[in-house]
Amino acid sequence: MKRTLTILILLVLVLTPLYLTAQTPFPKISLGIEESEKPSDFIMTIQILAMMTILSLAPSILIMMTSFTRIIIVFHFLRAALATQAVPSNQILIGLALFMTLFIMKPVITEINNEALQPYLSETINQDEAIEKAGIPIRQFMLNQTRESDLQLFIDLKGDGDVKTPEDLTFSTIIPSFIISELKTAFQIGFLLYLPMLLLDLVVASVLLSMGMMMLPPVMISMPFKILLFVLVDGWNLIVKSLVEGFV
């Protein structure tokens, strides 16, 4: 009896997986290249590939077309001038810069939503019209912050001698002009931030030298005074206010 029961259990254990395998179909996944029956199929594939590439670069593209560049560079100059090493951390600075960028770009985002996105979703305009309308406020924002000399540089490099109005400029000319203008402005602000901190370093270094304490790093002594000075003048309030008003 025990032998018979053992044989039945073994048969159940062996035959059950085979039965389930026979009854349950497994999905088959295959990747391949097939011949296209019409040119539109190939064009659609290329469009999907281009869209995926653009989406992967979209965060960097959007950041470079907003106020984020100037803000984050000024914050890093400020941290270096205070000599506080990694305080505030990169996450805090980037987070603050992102929220300030959202605050500054809110009118542009609102205009894009009202003039391009909502009409496109309601099917009153097509995709090409929506893209064209969405580019108008972004173009105007960048042109307001771009120096004429920087614009002229890329106009000359590109050889666009027929440009007479800002509407004739393409994004390939406006975007790099805007970026180098933002970099120049950010470095100018960073220089102004360094001046009072550098003066404080010179005073501390002179005092230490007169006391014969040449082996003591002046930065170690001046850093608390820098932080105290920055707090007393309400530095964060002044810097954030100046940055936001610079884009108005």
Residue pairs with C-beta under 8 A, 6 or more apart in sequence:
36 42
54 61
63 69
63 101
64 175
64 179
65 138
65 142
65 175
65 178
66 101
66 104
66 105
67 100
67 101
67 104
67 105
67 145
67 182
67 243
67 247
68 97
68 98
68 101
69 179
69 182
69 183
69 186
70 182
70 185
70 186
70 189
70 243
70 246
71 97
71 100
71 101
71 243
72 93
72 94
72 97
73 183
73 186
73 187
73 190
74 186
74 189
74 190
74 193
74 239
74 243
75 93
75 96
75 97
76 93
77 186
77 187
77 189
77 190
77 193
77 194
78 190
78 193
78 235
78 239
79 87
79 88
79 93
81 190
81 193
81 194
81 197
81 198
81 226
82 197
82 223
82 226
82 227
82 230
83 197
83 219
83 222
83 223
83 226
84 223
84 227
100 240
100 243
100 244
102 109
103 244
104 244
104 247
105 141
107 137
108 137
108 138
108 141
111 137
112 133
112 134
112 137
112 138
115 133
115 134
115 136
115 137
116 125
116 130
116 131
116 133
116 134
117 130
117 134
119 125
119 129
119 130
119 133
120 126
120 127
120 129
120 130
125 133
135 171
139 166
139 169
139 171
139 174
142 174
142 175
142 177
142 178
143 151
143 166
143 169
143 174
143 178
145 178
145 181
145 182
145 185
145 247
146 174
146 177
146 178
146 181
147 177
147 181
147 184
150 177
150 178
150 180
150 181
150 184
151 169
151 173
151 174
151 177
153 177
153 180
154 173
154 176
154 177
155 163
155 169
155 173
158 172
158 173
160 168
160 169
160 173
162 168
163 169
185 246
189 242
189 243
193 239
196 229
197 222
197 226
200 222
200 225
200 226
200 229
201 218
201 219
201 222
203 222
204 218
204 221
204 222
204 225
205 218
205 222
208 214
208 216
208 218
208 221
